[in-house]
Amino acid sequence: MSSRTRAAGATIALLAGLGAGSVHATTAPDDTTGEPPPPGVSVIGDVEIPEGTGTGDVEVVLLGAPFEDIAVPFVVRNNTDEPLYGLRAESTARASDGTLVAAGRTLEVAPVVVPPGGYAFGDVAYPASLDGTETHDLQWSSNDDPGDEIQVDVVEAELTDDIAGPMYVGIARNTSDHDVTSALTVLAACFDDAGAITSISHAFAGHDGLAAGAEVGFNVGVSRAADGCTNALIAVSGRR
């Protein structure tokens, strides 16, 4: 499968919160009030995503402080007039004096298809500790077509807390015409009450795949979020 570079590098400093002119969503998986969530993404609680400035093909509109010292969460906007498939990035981090300190890449980005004007979220992981003062230069690329990736709808999600810590327990439904033959990837982004993105959590579900029209349960731990992750974005995907 071929790939194409969608944007020049965007050097981004860490954001403390949200700016004016934001997209506001208070939409739960089974709620239709407020702004609609991005296609393939469920919005839990109160999440605000800045609209951005429209600069560049792929624009970072939210960048969080490092969590667990090595990963930086983000939200990006597709400013092109075409959908983006399998969005990903290579990144470098520089200290405040310009010294290069680490090179990293995105682990997962959701949803797998980002429509024109749509949003995606994920995290960049580095093999070095970060202190939060760095700037990040992200080089974006995407695929020419959706390939084998399938976005699976989240139809229900509940925040629970037990001996394993806080987690979202949910149900995902394959509404596509194709069977998912891989394990499903679950991605959850947590936001604090001030609107900052604080962490990304990864999990797997449906290890035997998921037939077209079928449902499967999932768990994704969100203990990385200090505030308990009452505001979140959740997405589930797989391969046919």
N, C-alpha and C positions, 0 to 999 in steps of 0.2 A: 504494500500500500504506500503510495507516495505521500509526501508531506509538503507543506508550503509555509514559509515564514510569513506571519500575519502582521508583525509590527516591529518597528525598530525598538531598541532597548529603551525602557522607561526607567529612569532613576527616581526612586520613590523613597522619601523619608517616612519614618513611622508616624502615624496619625494618632492624635490624642482622642478624637471623637468625630462627630459628624458635622458637616458644613450645612449651609442653608440650601434650600431647593432639593429636598430628598424625596425618594419614593418611600411611602409609608405603608407598611403592611401589618395587619393584625389578624391574618388569615390562618386558621387552623386547618388541618387536612379536610375536615368535613364542614367548613364554614366558608361562605361566599361573600362575607362582608369585607370592606376595605379594598385595597389594591390586590389584584390577583397575583398569586405567587408566580415566579418564573416557571415555564413549562418543565415538568418533571421534578420540581422541587416543592416540598411542603414547608410552609412557614408556620412556626409555633410561637405563640406569644406576640411580643411587640418588637418588630425588627424594622429598622430604617436603613435604607441603602441610598447613598447619594447618587444623584443622576450623573455626576461627573461633568466634564467640560466639553466632551466630544472630541478630545485630542487623541490622535493615534487610532489604529485599528482596534487594538485591545488596550483598554484603559483600566488601570488599577484605581478603583474608587474607594476602597477601604483596605488598609494594611494594619495588622495588629502588632502588638509587642510580641517578642519571642516567647513561646511557651515551652517548658522543659528545656529552655536555653538553646535549643537547636532548630526549632521549627517556627516559621512565620506564617500566620493565617492571612488570607486575602479574599476580597471580592473584586471581580473584574466585570467590565461591560463590553459587549461587542458593538463597536461603533461602525461596523461595515454594513453593507446592504445585502450580505450573504450569510447563511448559517455557518457556524464554525463547528467542526467535528473533531472530537478527541483533542481538545485544547490542552496544551502543556507548555512548560517553559524551563529553560536553563537560567540560572541566576548567579550573580556574584554579589558579595557583600563587602563594603568598605567601611573602615572606621572613620570617625569624624575628621581625622587628619588626612584622609584619602588613601590610607594604607589598605591594600587588599588583604582581607582576613579569611575569606572562605568562598568556595564555589558549591552550589547546590542545584537542586532541581525539584519540580513539583512531584509529589507522591501520587495524588489523585486530584482531578478537577471534575466537578459536577455542575450541571448535567452534561451528558455526553454530547448533546447537540445544543448549541447556544444560538438562538435565533437572532436576527438583526435587532439591535436595541436591547437584547436580553442580557442577563447576568449569570455569572458562574462563580463558584467558590472552591477553595482548596487550600493547600499549604505548600510552602517551599521548605525542604529539609536540608540542613547543612551538617557536615561532619565536624563541626567545631562549635564551641560555646559562644553565644552572642550576648551582649549586654543591653541591647535595645537602642543604642545610639547610632547604629549602622544605617547606611543607605543601601538600597538593593536595586540592581540593574537586571531586569527580567527581559529575556529574549523569547518571544512567543512563537509557537508554530502550531499547525493543526493539519488534519488530514483532508484530502480532496473529497471524501465521501464518508458516510456513516460507517461503512465496513460492517463488521459483525456486532457492533455494540448496540445494546437495547436499553433504553431508559424504562424503568419499572416504576409504576405509580405507588406512592405511599398513601394508603387509604385510611390508616388509623395510626396514631402514635400517642403514647402516654408516658410521662416522666414518672419514674418510680425510684425508690431508694431502699436498698437492702444491704446485706453484709458485703456485697460486691461493690457498693457505692452507687451513686446516682447513675441511672441509665434510661434510655428511651426503649420502650417495648412497643413494637409496632407490627403492622401487617402491610405487606407489599403485594400488589396485583400486577400481573403481566397482561397489559391491555393491548399488546401488539399482536400481529398475526403470526409471529414466529416463536418457537420454543427457545427458552434460554437453556443452554447446555453446560454453562460454566457455573461456578459458585457466584453468588451475588455479592457485589461490593456495596457496603453501606457507608455513607459519609454524612457526618453531622457537624455543623458549625455552630458554635455558641457565641452569644452576644450578651454583654452586660447591660444594666439598665440605663447606662449613659449612651448606649449605641455602639460601643466599640466591639469589634470582633476579637474574641479572647482565645479561642482554641478550635482545633479540628480533631475529630475522633473518627477512627476507621474500624470497620468490623466486616465480617462475612456472614452470609446466610444462604440458605437453599443450596447446600453443597451438592445436591443431586440435580441441580438445575430447576427450571420452572416452566411448565407447559404454558402455551398461550391460553389466556383466560383464567389461569390458576392463581392461587394466593399462597403466601408463605409468611411465617412469622420471623421477626428479627429482633435482636438486642444490640444496642450500641452504647457502651459506657461513656459517660461524659464527666468523669471524676477530675479531668484536667481543668474544668471550669470552676473557678473559685466561688462563683455565685450560684452554682447549681444548675445553670443552663436552662432557665425557664424561657428564654428567648432563643430560638434556634431555627436553622435551615437543615432539612434532612432530604437526602436523595439516595436512590437505590438503582443500580445498573448491573448488567451482565452481558454475556456474549452468546450469540446463537450458534 
